[in-house]
Amino acid sequence: MTVNGPISSDDFGITLMHEHILVDFAGTDSINVRRWDLDAVTAHVLPYLLELKKYNCQAYIECTPSYLGRDPELLQRLSAASGMHILTNTGYYGAGGNRFVPPYAFTDTADELAKRWIAEWADGIGSTGVKPGFIKIGVDAGPLSEMHQKLITAAAKAHLATGLVIMSHTGPSVSAFEQIAILQKEGVSPEAFIWTHAQADSEETHIKAAKLGAWVALDEIRDENVDEYLRMIQNMKDNGLLHKALISHDAGWYKPGEENGGTYRGHATLFEKLLPLLRENNFTETEIQQLLSKNPAKAFEVRIRRKAVS
């Protein structure tokens, strides 16, 4: 589900599965779309999206959550101007000590939170009519707090009603496996879970999560760490689990309040440095397309993934 409506997963193409166009850390009390100018942001960001066209990149998963600068109208503008398929999200980001969680989330039940997210899927975000293409939550390192247990429980309930995949800013494996356990308790397969920032933990835990069915997202590629990503991706390949790996930069982004939007980190390192390195280390074009196209298309496909009944 893109910001312009549904497309076939066959048309998804080469995809960056974790990036940001705009992020605003003003906080829940101050965040407002009037803090940025749509024309200025569009002019600032568009060249970075157009640059991706020379790599035949067709889809861009925009991971900025609600209360951190999610702006469906901006994303529609940029999609039209760039020709990129862009996805936005529903959900709340509890990482960072719940600073970006709206006040009512502390008293809402998991069912009530899920109802809010399901409504965005059914009716669109605000008055825009734009529907989310995935559920984005964030948790801190485990053990999971009561709030973060509630967020993943709500995400499970919302998934069962919408078929949207759950992308969780997580990091360490303790909280990743706690979330997977909660999903399974709610009747959701780990296949509906993207362990975001899995690079923060060991290669052994990557294999464990992937064998459970979860998506292992290695998503902070930079110029200086491509050798590390080669090693982690090679590990997934050696264990026959390349089909569960997702890769991206977690790059960008326009920063409201900073002069000219601040420093924007582009999205080309994967194409310019990591892919040549993979080819040098005997990754085939089929394997590279698995990482860039097939895996994201399958991960973000709108489809309910229920826990298998044993």
KOLKOLKOL-252543 format. One line per 10 residues: for each residue z, x, y negated of N, C-alpha, C. Coordinates in steps of 0.05 Angstrom, whole numbers. Layout:
% KOLKOLKOL-252543
Z:X:Y:Z:X:Y:Z:X:Y ~ ...
END
This chain:
% KOLKOLKOL-252543
0:17:24:0:0:0:0:18:-25 ~ -22:18:-39:-24:34:-63:-17:18:-88 ~ -15:30:-111:-9:15:-135:-31:-4:-143 ~ -54:-2:-130:-76:-20:-135:-81:-39:-112 ~ -62:-40:-93:-64:-57:-70:-69:-42:-44 ~ -72:-57:-22:-74:-44:4:-101:-31:9 ~ -101:-10:24:-125:3:34:-122:9:63 ~ -144:13:76:-143:21:105:-132:49:108 ~ -116:53:128:-105:80:133:-128:100:138 ~ -151:90:147:-174:107:152:-185:118:126
-179:105:104:-189:114:78:-169:130:62 ~ -147:136:74:-125:150:60:-133:178:52 ~ -144:193:71:-154:220:66:-133:240:63 ~ -140:263:52:-121:285:47:-100:276:28 ~ -75:281:35:-53:268:21:-31:289:14 ~ -21:287:-10:4:301:-18:26:280:-15 ~ 45:285:3:64:263:11:90:264:-5 ~ 94:283:-22:119:283:-38:115:298:-64 ~ 108:283:-85:103:295:-111:115:276:-133 ~ 115:286:-158:126:270:-180:109:273:-205
102:250:-217:88:250:-242:107:251:-266 ~ 128:236:-264:148:235:-286:175:231:-274 ~ 195:245:-284:223:241:-276:240:243:-301 ~ 258:223:-304:276:222:-327:305:221:-317 ~ 320:241:-323:348:243:-314:368:231:-335 ~ 358:213:-351:375:201:-372:400:187:-361 ~ 397:176:-337:419:161:-325:415:131:-327 ~ 429:116:-310:425:87:-308:431:73:-334 ~ 448:83:-350:455:70:-376:433:73:-397 ~ 417:94:-395:398:100:-416:369:98:-407
363:98:-382:335:98:-372:320:74:-382 ~ 296:78:-392:280:56:-403:251:67:-406 ~ 232:50:-399:204:59:-401:196:65:-430 ~ 211:56:-449:205:62:-477:212:90:-485 ~ 225:105:-467:232:133:-472:207:151:-470 ~ 185:141:-461:161:158:-459:137:141:-468 ~ 116:155:-477:92:143:-487:71:145:-465 ~ 60:122:-457:41:122:-435:17:139:-440 ~ 6:138:-464:-17:154:-471:-12:183:-469 ~ 12:192:-480:19:220:-479:23:230:-451
37:214:-434:41:223:-407:15:224:-392 ~ -2:204:-395:-28:204:-382:-45:229:-389 ~ -46:235:-415:-61:258:-424:-49:284:-412 ~ -23:285:-410:-10:310:-400:-14:314:-370 ~ -13:292:-355:-13:294:-326:-41:293:-313 ~ -59:278:-326:-85:274:-314:-100:300:-305 ~ -99:321:-321:-114:345:-312:-103:356:-286 ~ -78:353:-280:-67:362:-255:-77:346:-231 ~ -81:320:-236:-91:303:-215:-121:308:-211 ~ -135:312:-233:-164:318:-230:-169:344:-216
-151:363:-220:-153:389:-206:-153:385:-176 ~ -139:365:-166:-137:361:-137:-163:351:-125 ~ -181:341:-142:-206:331:-132:-223:353:-119 ~ -220:377:-130:-237:399:-120:-228:407:-92 ~ -204:398:-84:-194:403:-56:-198:379:-39 ~ -212:359:-49:-217:334:-35:-191:319:-29 ~ -171:323:-45:-146:309:-42:-150:280:-53 ~ -144:261:-37:-150:233:-44:-125:216:-49 ~ -102:224:-38:-78:207:-40:-54:223:-50 ~ -37:209:-66:-15:222:-79:9:203:-76
30:212:-62:54:196:-58:73:203:-81 ~ 77:185:-100:94:190:-123:122:180:-116 ~ 141:199:-115:167:194:-103:189:190:-123 ~ 183:185:-148:204:180:-168:216:152:-164 ~ 242:151:-159:254:124:-153:260:108:-178 ~ 267:83:-173:277:66:-193:302:79:-206 ~ 305:76:-232:326:87:-249:324:117:-252 ~ 301:129:-244:296:157:-250:268:161:-263 ~ 256:138:-271:230:141:-285:207:129:-270 ~ 212:113:-249:190:99:-236:175:81:-256
149:84:-257:133:69:-277:106:61:-265 ~ 106:37:-253:81:28:-239:57:26:-258 ~ 61:18:-283:39:16:-302:26:44:-307 ~ 43:64:-310:33:91:-314:17:100:-290 ~ 27:94:-266:14:102:-241:-13:88:-238 ~ -14:63:-246:-40:49:-245:-60:62:-264 ~ -51:69:-287:-69:83:-307:-80:109:-295 ~ -62:125:-284:-70:151:-273:-88:148:-248 ~ -83:128:-232:-100:123:-209:-128:116:-218 ~ -130:98:-238:-157:91:-248:-171:114:-260
-157:131:-275:-169:153:-289:-177:176:-270 ~ -162:179:-249:-166:202:-231:-182:195:-205 ~ -182:169:-198:-194:161:-173:-176:166:-149 ~ -151:173:-154:-133:179:-132:-119:154:-122 ~ -114:152:-96:-96:132:-85:-68:141:-91 ~ -52:125:-106:-25:132:-113:-6:110:-102 ~ 16:119:-90:36:101:-79:61:104:-95 ~ 75:82:-100:102:82:-111:122:70:-91 ~ 146:66:-99:167:60:-80:187:39:-89 ~ 204:30:-71:227:14:-77:251:28:-64
276:20:-72:300:33:-62:315:46:-84 ~ 339:58:-77:356:71:-96:363:99:-87 ~ 367:117:-106:371:145:-101:401:152:-105 ~ 415:155:-82:444:160:-84:452:189:-85 ~ 432:207:-80:439:236:-81:447:243:-109 ~ 463:265:-111:473:273:-137:498:257:-145 ~ 513:248:-125:538:234:-130:534:206:-142 ~ 513:193:-135:508:165:-143:503:161:-173 ~ 496:182:-187:492:180:-216:468:163:-223 ~ 450:159:-204:425:144:-211:424:118:-195
447:108:-187:449:82:-173:459:61:-193 ~ 445:38:-194:454:18:-214:482:7:-207 ~ 497:-1:-227:525:-10:-223:528:-32:-202 ~ 509:-51:-201:512:-73:-182:510:-63:-153 ~ 498:-40:-148:495:-30:-121:522:-23:-108 ~ 542:-18:-125:568:-12:-114:582:-36:-103 ~ 575:-60:-112:588:-84:-102:569:-100:-84 ~ 543:-97:-87:525:-110:-69:530:-102:-40 ~ 525:-120:-22:525:-112:7:498:-100:14 ~ 497:-89:38:471:-78:47:450:-100:48
458:-123:56:439:-146:57:429:-153:30 ~ 446:-152:10:438:-159:-18:420:-138:-29 ~ 426:-112:-24:408:-91:-33:380:-94:-20 ~ 380:-98:6:355:-102:20:339:-125:9 ~ 353:-146:2:339:-170:-10:325:-162:-36 ~ 337:-145:-52:324:-137:-77:299:-121:-71 ~ 300:-103:-52:277:-86:-46:255:-102:-32 ~ 263:-121:-16:243:-138:-3:229:-155:-24 ~ 243:-164:-44:231:-180:-66:210:-164:-80 ~ 214:-138:-84:193:-122:-97:168:-120:-80
172:-119:-54:149:-119:-36:135:-146:-37 ~ 150:-167:-38:138:-194:-37:125:-202:-63 ~ 138:-195:-86:129:-205:-112:119:-183:-131 ~ 122:-158:-124:115:-136:-142:139:-127:-158 ~ 136:-104:-170:157:-91:-186:157:-102:-214 ~ 179:-115:-221:180:-128:-248:158:-147:-252 ~ 145:-145:-275:123:-163:-281:95:-150:-276 ~ 96:-126:-264:71:-111:-260:53:-121:-238 ~ 66:-134:-218:51:-142:-194:46:-119:-175 ~ 54:-95:-182:50:-71:-165:71:-72:-142
61:-69:-118:79:-69:-95:85:-40:-86 ~ 109:-36:-76:116:-9:-66:102:-3:-40 ~ 97:23:-36:84:32:-11:103:45:8 ~ 128:48:0:149:59:18:176:54:5 ~ 197:59:21:225:57:12:235:85:6 ~ 245:90:-18:256:116:-24:286:114:-30 ~ 302:128:-14:331:130:-19:338:160:-21 ~ 362:165:-29:372:192:-30:401:193:-22 ~ 409:212:-6:437:215:2:445:245:-2 ~ 471:248:-4:482:275:-5:487:286:23
495:312:24:501:325:50:523:309:64 ~ 521:307:90:540:291:106:567:304:107 ~ 587:289:117:585:262:127:577:242:105 ~ 562:222:113:553:202:93:576:187:81 ~ 574:183:55:594:167:41:589:138:48 ~ 608:120:41:605:92:46:580:81:31 ~ 576:90:7:553:82:-8:527:90:6 ~ 526:114:16:502:124:28:497:112:55 ~ 518:105:69:515:89:94:503:62:87 ~ 511:50:65:501:24:56:471:27:49
463:49:35:435:52:27:417:54:52 ~ 425:69:72:407:71:95:408:46:111 ~ 430:32:112:431:6:125:413:-14:111 ~ 414:-15:85:396:-32:69:367:-25:74 ~ 361:1:75:334:10:80:324:1:108 ~ 342:2:128:335:-8:155:327:-38:154 ~ 344:-53:140:339:-82:138:313:-87:123 ~ 308:-72:102:283:-76:86:259:-68:103 ~ 262:-47:119:239:-38:135:232:-60:155 ~ 251:-73:167:246:-93:187:232:-118:175
236:-121:149:224:-144:135:196:-137:123 ~ 191:-111:118:167:-104:104:148:-85:119 ~ 159:-69:137:143:-49:151:139:-23:135 ~ 154:-21:112:151:3:95:167:26:107 ~ 156:50:109:170:73:119:192:81:100 ~ 213:93:110:237:101:95:236:131:90 ~ 233:139:65:234:167:57:261:172:45 ~ 277:189:57:304:195:48:307:224:39 ~ 313:228:13:320:254:3:346:261:17 ~ 346:281:34:368:286:52:377:316:52
359:333:61:366:361:63:380:368:90 ~ 406:374:89:420:383:114:418:362:137 ~ 418:373:161:413:356:184:436:337:190 ~ 461:344:182:484:327:188:478:298:178 ~ 470:296:153:465:269:142:439:258:153 ~ 420:275:160:395:265:172:401:251:198 ~ 416:263:216:421:251:242:440:227:239 ~ 458:227:220:474:204:215:457:180:207 ~ 437:185:190:419:163:181:403:153:205 ~ 393:171:221:378:163:245:395:145:263
420:152:266:438:136:283:442:108:272 ~ 445:106:245:448:80:233:423:63:236 ~ 400:76:232:375:62:236:373:50:265 ~ 380:67:284:378:57:312:398:34:317 ~ 421:36:305:441:14:307:430:-12:296 ~ 414:-9:275:401:-33:262:376:-42:276 ~ 368:-28:297:344:-36:312:319:-23:302 ~ 321:-2:286:297:11:275:292:37:289 ~ 267:42:296:260:68:309:261:91:289 ~ 269:115:298:268:138:281:240:144:270
219:132:282:192:135:272:188:124:244 ~ 207:107:235:206:95:208:221:113:188 ~ 229:136:196:246:153:178:233:180:172 ~ 230:186:146:221:212:138:244:228:128 ~ 250:250:142:272:268:135:262:287:113 ~ 267:279:88:257:294:65:274:319:60 ~ 261:341:54:273:367:50:286:378:75 ~ 272:374:97:282:384:123:282:415:123 ~ 267:427:105:266:456:103:294:468:97 ~ 312:451:88:340:460:81:356:466:106
345:459:130:360:463:155:344:480:174 ~ 354:483:198:342:502:217:318:491:232 ~ 303:509:243:279:500:258:288:486:283 ~ 311:492:294:321:478:318:325:448:312 ~ 336:443:288:341:415:281:315:400:275 ~ 295:414:265:269:402:261:258:391:288 ~ 261:407:308:251:400:335:267:376:346 ~ 293:377:342:310:355:352:302:329:339 ~ 299:329:312:292:304:298:264:294:306 ~ 245:313:308:218:304:315:217:293:343
232:304:361:233:293:389:245:265:390 ~ 262:259:371:272:231:368:251:212:357 ~ 231:224:344:210:208:332:208:209:302 ~ 228:221:289:229:222:260:207:240:249 ~ 199:235:224:181:253:210:196:275:197 ~ 187:300:200:200:323:189:184:332:165 ~ 195:328:141:181:334:116:190:361:105 ~ 171:380:104:174:407:93:161:406:66 ~ 176:400:46:163:390:21:173:402:-4 ~ 175:429:-4:180:443:-29:164:469:-30
138:467:-24:121:490:-23:118:502:-51 ~ 122:528:-53:118:543:-78:103:568:-73 ~ 93:581:-93:77:606:-90:93:627:-74 ~ 119:628:-79:135:649:-68:146:644:-40 ~ 142:620:-29:154:614:-3:135:606:19 ~ 109:611:15:89:602:35:93:615:62 ~ 104:639:63:109:652:89:130:636:105 ~ 150:626:91:171:610:104:159:585:115 ~ 141:573:100:129:548:109:111:553:133 ~ 97:575:133:81:582:156:99:583:181
122:596:178:140:599:201:149:571:211 ~ 157:554:193:167:527:201:145:510:213 ~ 121:512:202:99:496:213:91:507:240 ~ 91:534:242:84:546:268:104:537:289 ~ 129:535:282:150:526:301:144:498:311 ~ 136:480:292:129:453:301:104:453:320 ~ 85:470:313:61:472:330:68:483:358 ~ 84:504:359:92:517:384:107:498:402 ~ 120:479:390:136:459:406:121:433:411 ~ 95:433:405:79:409:410:86:386:392
96:392:368:105:371:350:92:372:322 ~ 68:384:321:55:385:295:48:357:285 ~ 46:338:303:39:311:295:63:296:282 ~ 86:309:280:109:297:266:116:312:240 ~ 99:331:231:105:347:208:90:335:183 ~ 104:336:160:92:329:135:97:351:115 ~ 77:357:98:80:380:80:72:372:51 ~ 86:383:31:80:377:4:96:396:-14 ~ 94:391:-41:106:410:-60:132:401:-73 ~ 136:374:-76:157:363:-93:154:375:-121
130:374:-131:123:387:-156:118:366:-178 ~ 112:376:-202:108:360:-226:127:371:-247 ~ 137:358:-264:134:330:-271:139:328:-301 ~ 128:308:-314:133:303:-342:162:296:-347 ~ 174:308:-367:203:305:-372:207:292:-400 ~ 213:267:-401:218:253:-426:241:267:-441 ~ 238:270:-466:259:283:-482:255:312:-487 ~ 237:325:-471:231:353:-475:205:355:-491 ~ 202:376:-506:179:379:-522:153:379:-505 ~ 134:362:-512:109:360:-498:113:355:-468
135:342:-461:140:336:-433:150:358:-416 ~ 156:381:-429:167:404:-414:146:418:-397 ~ 155:435:-379:137:451:-362:131:434:-337 ~ 105:432:-331:96:416:-308:86:435:-287 ~ 98:434:-263:89:451:-241:67:436:-225 ~ 44:449:-223:21:436:-211:23:433:-180 ~ 2:422:-169:3:414:-141:-18:428:-124 ~ -24:453:-131:-47:466:-117:-39:488:-97 ~ -13:496:-97:-5:518:-80:-12:513:-50 ~ -8:489:-41:-14:483:-13:-43:489:-7
-61:483:-25:-89:487:-20:-98:516:-24 ~ -86:528:-45:-95:555:-52:-82:577:-37 ~ -58:573:-27:-43:594:-14:-35:588:15 ~ -24:563:19:-14:558:46:-36:553:66 ~ -57:538:59:-78:533:78:-93:559:86 ~ -100:577:67:-112:602:76:-94:617:95 ~ -68:616:91:-49:630:108:-49:617:136 ~ -50:591:137:-51:577:163:-76:585:178 ~ -98:586:164:-124:594:177:-123:623:187 ~ -111:640:171:-108:668:180:-91:671:205
-74:651:210:-56:651:233:-65:632:255 ~ -91:627:256:-104:614:278:-99:584:280 ~ -93:571:257:-92:542:257:-121:532:255 ~ -128:513:271:-155:503:271:-158:482:249 ~ -183:475:242:-188:455:222:-177:428:232 ~ -178:423:258:-167:398:269:-137:397:264 ~ -123:419:268:-94:420:263:-88:417:233 ~ -104:429:216:-99:426:187:-104:398:178 ~ -124:385:189:-129:356:182:-107:339:193 ~ -95:347:215:-72:332:226:-49:332:205
-44:355:193:-23:358:173:-29:343:147 ~ -54:346:139:-61:336:112:-70:307:111 ~ -81:297:133:-92:270:133:-80:251:153 ~ -81:259:178:-73:241:200:-43:235:199 ~ -26:255:195:2:250:194:11:232:171 ~ 3:238:146:11:220:124:0:192:128 ~ -25:189:137:-35:162:141:-19:146:161 ~ -10:159:182:7:145:202:35:140:192 ~ 46:160:177:73:156:167:75:133:147 ~ 56:131:129:57:111:108:43:85:114
33:83:139:22:58:147:43:36:146 ~ 35:13:136:54:-10:134:55:-22:162 ~ 78:-17:176:81:-26:203:110:-26:211 ~ 120:-47:222:148:-48:231:151:-31:256 ~ 170:-12:255:176:5:278:204:-3:289 ~ 204:-18:310:230:-26:321:239:-6:342 ~ 265:-3:345:276:14:366:268:3:393 ~ 259:21:410:251:12:437:276:2:452 ~ 272:-20:467:293:-31:483:294:-16:510 ~ 317:-4:516:319:11:541:327:-6:564
END
